[in-house]
């Protein structure tokens, strides 16, 4: 059987509806329904919240179908925050999350960030394990909410 062609590309304005659908699909099993939740407001204006904030937002597309996404933006002068890492349930554990993460980490290095932080629900055990497996360490929670925070110190960017 031929493997589907996978493309990783930047978000474009025509992608808003598909991004929101994928976000809902990934969170539905957790009982979080409805994109309009305040926690996802950054997805209403990806250009402002990511691109204009010294960040990046990538999509994984297979046969014109959005199957993954992830972004990062400036958190402070030396740090970016990883957000919205999502893989369609049918494609999880296929290496796509790692591919997005590698691309976003490369962007962070090229943009001279030295640290990436992220937060995730401790209920998402597979996500916690994914980040730990990819070099992220638990850190103290600066917000005092019920989420788990992680960081990764980046090696400096080396051009080829």
Buried (B, 14 or more C-beta within 10 A) or exposed (E): EEEEEBEBEEBEEEBBEBBBEBBBBBBEEEEBEEBEEEEBEBBEEBEEBBBEBBBBBBBBBBEEEBBBBBBBBBBEEEBBBBBBBBBBEEBBEBEBBEBBBEBBBEBBBEBEBBBBBBBBBEEBEEBBEBBEEBBBEEBEEEEEEEBBBBBBEBEEBEEE
